[in-house]
Amino acid sequence: MAHFAKISEENIVLGVLTLNDSDCQNEEGVETESVGQAYLEKNNNWPAHLWIKTSYNTYGNKHKSGDDSKAFRGNYAGVGFIWDPSNNVFIPPKPYASWTRVTLGWVPPLEKPDLTTEQENQNNANTHHWEYQWDESAYQADNSTGWIAVDNLA
């Protein structure tokens, strides 16, 4: 199966469609993006150049198989993602107002702290499940904070 993102003129992903591989193959039986784009334009009344192939198996420029040479366009596209034609990648929506864009996504203004040794020991013993989660309200109130330790088993 082949997946194509339908994008707006502003490069925002509006939806993702799945095609049969045969709908993307040229006369020699080779799958090409341009054949899929032409098929989608004809059958979906949307310009061919606004259909961009995406990989269901790619996220964070990593391929689910573990073979990152197969990673394609940074991330599997989703509604609200941004198509970055300069870098040939799909960027997820901005998660928080304070985060900054990097090639494949977004980074927080503060580095995520490490768990304490006690928290790691509790996680390893399965008595707790500590992790840090971003709290935008905390950051906006005091920009030296933002990461909150949360026990997901509590």
ABEGO torsion letter per residue (X at the ends): XBBBBBBBAAGBBAEBBBBBAAAABBAAGBBBAAAAAAAAAAAAGBBAAABBBBBAABBGGBBAAGBAAABBGGBBBBBGBBBBAAAGBBBBBBABAABBBBAAEBBBABBBBBBBAAAAAAAAAGABBBBBBBBAAAAAABAABGBBBBBAAX
